[in-house]
Amino acid sequence: MRIETSAGPAEIDIARPARKPPVFLLVLTHGSGGGVDAKDLLAVRDSALEANGAVVLVTQPYRVAGRRAPGKAEVQDTAWLEIIAAVRKKFRGVPLIQGGRSNGARVACRTAREAKAKGVVALSFPLHPPGKPEKSRREELLDVGNIPVVVVNGARDPFGIPDPADATEVKVIPGQAHSYRAGFDEIAGTVTPWLLRWTA
């Protein structure tokens, strides 16, 4: 279904757990040029469904419009918070967890406090542009405040790997780059205990 935002329409795909009602809501989104069919996102989705959570996969307005670049962070974040507000009306009274991969992980971190998220799942958090460690995005990770953030990055990610001190947990998947070709069981195994902890 579509949700209208100030940046244009977003598309959402809702998955509900077999056991009802859900005990939490997980909202996930894609990287800058990708989609919600990324295998790491789907691994996290499946883990959440097994943990009796509802999952919403969000295709952001710029991707719905056919663009690969997200544009200004302020516009993207405002649209994300509008999406969260609309989705929460469908799942009232359960904790919100939000996350994404790459650029989507940045959005989830930047908006976590305003969205009142219980936790953040950051897949392939792009710490800096490739080859430019001086242009660090560390502050976006720290901007979540006291909200727990679980980071999963590949050991060969050219965008860098966050310092373990800057997140609640940083899991490094051996042999993987920015886009994962393997390690999906490890991703699920890292995220699942946090989903359960956040909703206990």
N, C-alpha and C positions, 0 to 999 in steps of 0.2 A: 504494500500500500504506500501511498505518498503522503508526506507531511509538508505543508507549506511553511517556509521560513523566510526571513528577511533577505536571504541570499538566493532564494529560489526553492523549488521543490526538492526534497530529499526522498529517498526510497528506503523503506524498512522491510525486513523479513523477520517475522516473529516465529520462534520455535518454543513450544510449551512442553514441559516435562510430562512423562507418562503418569506420574503420581501428581495429583492436584490437591490443593493449590500449590503454586510454586513458593519456595521459601526465600527466594531472592530474585532480583532482576539484574542480568548482566547485559550491558549495551556495548557492542564492539564495532569498530570501524577500520577501514583499510588504510593503506599507505597512499602517497600522493598520486602515483600513476596506476595504482592497482585496484583490485575489487575485493568484495567480501568472500570470494571463493578461494582466497589464499589458504593453503593447507594448515598453516599454524593457527589462523583464526578458527578454522573448522575443528581443529583438535581441541582448542579451548572451549568452543561451543559444545562439543560433544561431552567434555568433562563436566560442564555446567549442567547440562541436561541430566546426566547421570546423578548429579548431586541434587536433583530436584529443583533446579533453577529454571526460570524463563530466560530466553536469550533473544536479543534483538540485534540483528546485523544491519548496520546503517551504511547506505551509499550516500555520501554527502552531496550537497547541491552542485558543487563544481564538477563532480564526476557525472552526475545525472545530465548536466549541461554539455558533457563531452570534453571537458578540459582535463588536462593532466596535472596542472599546477594549482595548488589550493588558493593562491592569492594571499591577501593580508590576513594575518593571524587574528586580528580583532573581528573581522567579518566572519571568519571560519568559526571562531569560538562563540560568537553570538548565535549563529545558526545552530551550533551544537547544543547550546543550552536551551534553545527553543525546541529542538528535537527531544531532548531529555524531558522537558516539561510535558510535552505531548504524550510521550511514551509512559511516563509515570502515572498519567491519568488512567491508563489501561491496567496498571499493576500497582494498585494503592496498598500502602501499609507493609511493603516488603523492602528490605535494604537494597540500595542501588550500588552496584559495582560497575565501573566503566573501564574501557581499555581499547587498545587498538595496536596496529603494527606500524612502525616507522612514523610517518607524519601523524597517523592516527593516535599513536602513543603520546606524541607531544600534545595533541589536543586534549586527550584524556587527563594528562597531568596538569595542563594549564587551567582547566575548568573544574578540577575535582572539588576544590573547596566550595566554589559557588554552587555546584550541582549537589553538594552535600553527599558525596559518594562515601561509601564505607571503605572502599579500597580501589586500587588501580592495577590493571594488568598491562604492562608495557612490553610489547614484543618488538625486538629489533629497534630499541630506542636509538635514534640517530644522534649520538652525542655531539658530532660536528660534521660539517661537509667533508667528503673524502679528501685527504691530504691537507686539511686546514684545521688542525687541532686548536689553533688559537681562536677560532670562531665557535667556542663551546656553547652548548645549549644546557649546560649543567643546571643553570638557574631554574629552568622549567621543571626539572625533577625536584628540586628543592622547594618549588613554589607550592607543592601539595601540603606543606606544613606537617601536621601530625598524622595525616592519612597514610596508611601503609601502601607502599608501591612494590610490586614484584616485577622485576625486569628479567627478560630472557633475551640474550643476544648470542649470535654466533661468534665463535672464537676468531674467525677470519673476517669479521665485519669491517669494511673499510670506513664506515661511519663512526668507528670507535665503540668502546665498551664502557659504560658507566662504572665509576668507582664503587665497590661494595659499600663504602661508608655513605653513599648518597642515596641509597634506597634500602628498603626493609630487607629485600633479598635480591641478589643478582646471580642468575644462573647462566653459565656460559656453556653453550652446546659445542662440543669439539668438532672441528672440521667444517663448520658451517659458516657461510658468508651472511650477507644482509637478508637474502631470501633463502629460506631453509629448503634443502632437498631431502633431509632426514632429521632424525631427532624428535619426531612428533610425540613419541611416547614419553620422552624426557620432558618435553614442554607440558604435556598433560599431567605428568607426575609432579611437576613443580607447582603448577597452578591449583590442582585439586585440593591439597591441604589448606591452601589459603581461602578458597571458596567456602570450605567447610568451617574454617575458623571465623571468617567474617560473618557467617550466618548462624553460628552456634547460639 
